[in-house]
Amino acid sequence: MVAELMFTASKAWFENGMVCVLLNDNREVRFPAFLNKKMKNASVDQISEIEIICKGTGLHWPQLDEDLSVTGIPEGRF
């Protein structure tokens, strides 16, 4: 099975400076938004608008034109 499909995001939100992702296996991963170059200087409103895309394998921030792979987050690819 492809790693991208082993777990997916079921929910994503921004809280206390952290991007939070609830995975389909009920694990939660978080990372400080400032670690992402586009989020570093973005407003709370811009970071808070998170869309789950590609059947849960990706996250998209429309106001920032930013996409992240859900599997990349635990690997430190922000």
Backbone as JSON, one array per atom type, in Angstrom:
{
  "sequence": "MVAELMFTASKAWFENGMVCVLLNDNREVRFPAFLNKKMKNASVDQISEIEIICKGTGLHWPQLDEDLSVTGIPEGRF",
  "N": [[0.84, -1.19, 0.0], [0.51, 2.22, -0.74], [2.27, 4.75, 0.98], [1.05, 7.27, 1.28], [-1.63, 6.65, 1.39], [-1.97, 5.24, 3.69], [-2.58, 6.62, 6.0], [-4.86, 9.28, 6.55], [-6.08, 12.69, 6.66], [-8.67, 13.59, 8.84], [-9.63, 15.81, 10.01], [-8.69, 19.24, 10.29], [-7.16, 22.04, 11.82], [-6.39, 25.32, 13.21], [-4.69, 26.33, 16.07], [-3.69, 28.14, 18.85], [-1.23, 28.99, 17.65], [-0.44, 26.68, 16.41], [-0.65, 24.31, 13.76], [-2.97, 21.85, 13.48], [-3.72, 18.44, 13.03], [-6.03, 15.9, 12.75], [-5.78, 12.55, 12.37], [-7.04, 9.76, 10.42], [-6.8, 7.49, 11.96], [-7.12, 8.32, 14.5], [-4.88, 9.5, 15.63], [-3.12, 12.48, 16.46], [-1.44, 15.12, 14.95], [0.76, 17.9, 15.22], [2.15, 21.09, 14.34], [4.25, 23.96, 14.7], [3.06, 26.87, 13.18], [4.83, 28.83, 12.27], [7.0, 27.5, 11.24], [6.57, 27.02, 8.6], [7.27, 28.68, 5.63], [5.4, 30.33, 4.25], [3.37, 30.63, 6.08], [4.56, 31.84, 8.18], [4.5, 34.7, 8.35], [1.83, 35.13, 8.05], [-1.65, 35.99, 8.6], [-3.84, 35.13, 11.37], [-6.39, 34.52, 10.42], [-5.81, 33.8, 7.76], [-4.23, 31.5, 8.1], [-5.97, 29.89, 9.49], [-7.9, 29.08, 7.68], [-8.24, 26.18, 6.43], [-8.24, 23.57, 4.12], [-9.13, 20.21, 3.55], [-7.79, 18.11, 1.2], [-7.58, 16.02, -1.78], [-8.67, 13.46, -1.1], [-8.1, 13.37, 1.62], [-5.35, 13.2, 1.81], [-3.94, 15.49, 1.59], [-3.41, 18.94, 2.58], [-4.74, 22.21, 2.19], [-4.26, 25.68, 1.93], [-6.11, 28.16, 0.94], [-5.94, 31.03, 0.92], [-3.26, 31.43, 1.13], [-2.14, 30.08, -0.92], [-0.96, 27.53, -0.53], [0.07, 24.16, -0.13], [0.22, 21.1, 1.63], [1.5, 17.83, 2.16], [-0.12, 15.29, 3.92], [1.27, 13.06, 4.93], [3.79, 14.1, 4.92], [3.96, 15.87, 7.05], [4.36, 14.56, 9.67], [6.91, 13.75, 9.07], [8.34, 16.02, 9.12], [8.23, 17.8, 7.02], [7.28, 20.78, 6.36]],
  "CA": [[0.0, 0.0, 0.0], [1.25, 3.47, -0.83], [2.3, 5.43, 2.28], [0.09, 8.37, 1.28], [-2.97, 6.14, 1.65], [-2.0, 4.53, 4.96], [-3.37, 7.47, 6.89], [-5.37, 10.5, 5.93], [-6.6, 13.67, 7.6], [-10.13, 13.65, 8.97], [-9.94, 17.16, 10.48], [-7.51, 20.1, 10.4], [-7.5, 23.34, 12.4], [-5.29, 26.14, 13.71], [-4.96, 26.6, 17.48], [-2.54, 28.58, 19.66], [-0.01, 29.03, 16.86], [-0.14, 25.34, 15.9], [-1.5, 23.65, 12.78], [-3.32, 20.57, 14.08], [-4.35, 17.52, 12.09], [-6.52, 14.65, 13.29], [-5.68, 11.51, 11.35], [-8.16, 8.81, 10.4], [-6.59, 6.47, 12.99], [-7.28, 9.08, 15.73], [-3.66, 10.18, 16.08], [-3.13, 13.91, 16.17], [-0.11, 15.71, 14.75], [0.75, 19.36, 15.27], [3.43, 21.75, 14.13], [4.15, 25.41, 14.79], [2.84, 27.46, 11.86], [5.97, 29.64, 11.84], [7.99, 26.66, 10.55], [6.26, 27.09, 7.17], [7.64, 30.03, 5.2], [4.23, 31.12, 3.87], [2.55, 30.87, 7.27], [5.37, 32.57, 9.16], [4.04, 36.07, 8.47], [0.41, 35.17, 7.68], [-2.6, 36.31, 9.67], [-4.56, 34.0, 11.96], [-7.47, 34.18, 9.49], [-5.24, 33.11, 6.59], [-3.78, 30.16, 8.5], [-7.13, 29.13, 10.0], [-8.69, 28.54, 6.57], [-7.55, 24.96, 5.98], [-9.1, 22.62, 3.4], [-8.6, 18.85, 3.36], [-7.89, 17.84, -0.24], [-7.04, 14.75, -2.31], [-9.17, 12.33, -0.3], [-7.5, 13.41, 2.94], [-3.89, 13.06, 1.79], [-3.31, 16.81, 1.51], [-4.04, 20.12, 3.18], [-4.62, 23.37, 1.32], [-4.57, 27.0, 2.48], [-6.43, 28.94, -0.26], [-5.48, 32.4, 0.98], [-1.79, 31.44, 1.07], [-1.73, 29.25, -2.06], [-0.02, 26.58, 0.06], [-0.39, 22.79, 0.0], [1.12, 20.19, 2.32], [1.16, 16.42, 2.2], [-0.39, 14.84, 5.29], [2.37, 12.18, 5.35], [5.0, 14.9, 5.08], [3.96, 16.61, 8.31], [5.11, 13.83, 10.71], [8.3, 13.63, 8.61], [8.99, 17.32, 9.28], [8.18, 18.61, 5.78], [6.24, 21.78, 6.53]],
  "C": [[0.88, 1.24, 0.0], [1.15, 4.2, 0.51], [1.27, 6.54, 2.37], [-1.31, 7.9, 1.68], [-3.08, 5.42, 2.99], [-2.72, 5.33, 6.03], [-3.73, 8.76, 6.16], [-5.87, 11.44, 7.03], [-8.12, 13.59, 7.64], [-10.57, 15.03, 9.44], [-8.63, 17.94, 10.55], [-7.96, 21.46, 10.92], [-6.24, 24.04, 12.89], [-5.64, 26.56, 15.14], [-3.68, 26.99, 18.2], [-1.21, 28.53, 18.9], [0.38, 27.71, 16.22], [-1.15, 24.92, 14.83], [-1.72, 22.24, 13.32], [-4.07, 19.71, 13.06], [-4.75, 16.25, 12.83], [-6.5, 13.63, 12.16], [-6.82, 10.51, 11.47], [-8.0, 7.69, 11.42], [-6.62, 7.09, 14.4], [-5.99, 9.6, 16.34], [-3.8, 11.65, 15.7], [-1.68, 14.36, 16.0], [-0.26, 17.21, 14.71], [2.13, 19.88, 14.9], [3.23, 23.25, 14.24], [4.06, 26.02, 13.39], [4.06, 28.24, 11.37], [7.06, 28.82, 11.15], [7.75, 26.61, 9.04], [6.5, 28.52, 6.7], [6.45, 30.9, 4.81], [3.35, 31.47, 5.07], [3.26, 31.75, 8.29], [4.86, 33.99, 9.4], [2.56, 36.24, 8.12], [-0.46, 35.52, 8.89], [-3.25, 35.03, 10.19], [-5.67, 33.56, 11.02], [-6.95, 33.4, 8.29], [-4.83, 31.68, 6.95], [-4.96, 29.29, 8.92], [-7.98, 28.53, 8.89], [-7.93, 27.37, 5.95], [-8.57, 24.05, 5.3], [-8.38, 21.28, 3.34], [-8.85, 18.49, 1.9], [-7.37, 16.44, -0.55], [-7.39, 13.56, -1.42], [-8.47, 12.23, 1.05], [-5.99, 13.3, 2.97], [-3.17, 14.39, 1.75], [-4.1, 17.86, 2.25], [-3.77, 21.31, 2.28], [-5.05, 24.63, 2.07], [-4.83, 27.93, 1.29], [-5.9, 30.37, -0.24], [-3.96, 32.51, 0.86], [-1.25, 30.72, -0.16], [-0.66, 28.25, -1.62], [-0.68, 25.21, 0.18], [0.66, 22.0, 0.76], [0.59, 18.78, 2.24], [0.95, 16.01, 3.65], [0.74, 13.92, 5.78], [3.65, 12.96, 5.56], [5.09, 15.6, 6.42], [4.69, 15.83, 9.42], [6.59, 13.65, 10.35], [9.04, 14.96, 8.71], [9.02, 18.17, 8.02], [7.0, 19.57, 5.86], [6.21, 22.77, 5.4]]
}
